[in-house]
Amino acid sequence: MVEIAADPTHPRYQSLLMRHRLEEAEKKGMLAGSALIAHGRGEAFDYLLGEQTVPSALKATHQALAYLLAAQRPVISLNGNAVALAGKELLHLADQLKCPVEINIFYRTPERMEALLSHLEQIKREESFDVEILGANPDARIPGLEGPRANCVRRGIFDSDVVFVPLEDGDRCEALMAMGKTVLVVDLNPLSRTAQMASVTMVDELTRVVANMNIALTNQPHPFVDDTFQNEDALSAVLVHIRDYITSA
Ligand code: PTJ
């Protein structure tokens, strides 16, 4: 696996690289027990998209980025899979947006929090990113959720107006929406509760989304919020793409 993941000419290079990143993160204790199952589900949907960023997903990504740029208090919420797959790129994005990141995990244990925090702190040091990494000391709770997964940081997720939550679960997405926030999610499954409920759903693979955001930030003008954007329409467009892609295969 390591040899193949190091060979960019291999036809499955990207997919193998992602799996390799997850394996490494697993060894460091960063991941939830179901992390690889969640990733496998994502891979299955990615096949149906042709493992590419479809036009409606790129449009949603630009809309999400526009919300982040226009926000008063933007925050990027990170879970185990997101940190494992794109920790460096997400910190780069936060650095450019000048917003904090907050580690906010579904299956919360002190050991995982420690592993994720120290992994991100190491990247921050190595890359000299100027990003506040929140999550170590939660001091607020997301209303409507029970147990440790409700924990969050007041000056991070709790007080944010726009929250970018790659790979969120349906309950928390709903709870964040109920708090009146603009919720931006990445989910390869256009039929998931999260995808259906969010303000903006990017039906695309996480690392492609973050790369597209970072590229868009290098171009001028930056994307602006499109008031005509409808998330249902973006989701319908993805489903049409999947149908056409499958029938042409
Ligand atoms: O680190 P934690 O404790 O917060 O747990 C993280 C996981 C992802 C394990 C947890 O949130 C979970 O169980 O998620 P679900 O409910 O399985 O949902 C994950 C969703 O993300 C699924 O709909 C997948 O299709 C999608 N997905 C998985 N990998 C990717 C993805 N979407 C985009 N890019 C991916 N790389």
Residues whose N, C-alpha, C, O or C-beta is under 5 A from the ligand:
A	BS01	PTJ	A32 S34 A35 A38 H39 R41 G42 N79 G80 N81 N104 I105 F106 Y107 L167 E168 D169 V186 D187 L188 N189 S192 D204 E205 L206
